[in-house]
Amino acid sequence: MTPVGTDAEFADRVLGGWLGRIAGNMLGKPVEQGEVWTRERIDGYLRRAGALPLTDYLPEPPTEEDRARLRPEWRTCVRGRVHGSCRDDDVDYAVLGLDLLETHGFGFSTEQVGDLWLLRLPYLQTFTAERVAYRNLASGLKPPLTATYDNPYQEWIGALIRADVYGWTSPGDPSRAASLARRDAVLSHTGNGVYGAMWAAATVSAAFTAPTVRHAVDAALAVVPAGCRLARTVRRVVSLHDAGLAWQDTLTTMERETAGLGWIHTVPNAAVLTAGLLYGDGDFTRTVALTVRGGLDTDSNGATAGSVAGVLTGATGIPAHWKDPLEDTVRSAVFGFDGARISELAERTVRLAAEV
């Protein structure tokens, strides 16, 4: 494991990852419906509310039409109404990943991931590929059939959102983080769905030691197959950023080049996430704001971007208006964890990392 500073510094950065994931998730939650909340519509909402540039949680809906289009969770996710985290699968899987590593250690098997889902996770709190895999598990199928049988969502974003804990517990070791994430991901995903999880875990891991977010993105690219569409898409965003294109123009280009894949597919979301990370350039607020304004699966992308940015800055570097309303409390559908303290989850994560 690559040294990441003092114990206190490492603990602060793990806490930053947890806080960033939760805050980014809540920022994107009200507009999590990509076919409705396009990039243009999100910015229109913010413009009507006088909230551009975006620097805080979403404002109250400025019109009745906006109110009707938001997800119902908006009432506990917009600025002034946040009191602890909302329950969401993007946070549930981080909690479940922590429980997995505490229960089975880093030698866990894909079958043990499935067993823990059945034990800890309510079926109706799973979606798309995870719900199919859950049903397949309950029907007696074993991996990898759980991912491939009657599953049209194999390359969607679900595995990517489960990956952060493997990065938090593999600081400075992107290859190890990717390997752990792959073992989890193949329960429900194939192809780019798996590669997205590997890339996300590796990016979080690399953020502990990389001098810049660009270095973290490059390090993560080194541990996924170079020819897969996920890697080619990330490299394309990097090249557009390096060429000096504006953030909006980069996303317009990527929308055209990933057209037809759908708003929950891993590949177009990886483009939005990469753009948010690169153009955010290590600034927590700018990173999560640009990522969510990019549209598609806004809460998932906001969560992962927040995790990476939170690791880069540490909890002390996250502005108070993002973390204080969370009240150190996480809501979760994972049995035994609802109401857990975010600080306690981070402390447990640090203890796991020390076991390596």
Secondary structure, 3 states (H helix, E strand, C coil): CCCCCCHHHHHHHHHHHHHHHHHHHHHHHHHCCCCCCCHHHHHHHHHHCCCCCCCCCCCCCCCHHHHHHCCHHHHHCCCCCCCCCCCCHHHHHHHHHHHHHHHHCCCCCHHHHHHHHHHHCCHHHCCHHHHHHHHHHHCCCCCCHHHHCCCCCCCECCCHHHCHHHHHCCCCCHHHHHHHHHHHHCCCCCHHHHHHHHHHHHHHHHHCCCCCHHHHHHHHHCCCCCCCHHHHHHHHHHHHHHCCCCHHHHHHHHHHHCCCCCCCEHHHHHHHHHHHHHHHCCCHHHHHHHHHHCCCCHHHHHHHHHHHHHHHHCHHHCCHHHHHHHCCEECCCCCCCCCEEHHHHHHHHHHHHHCC
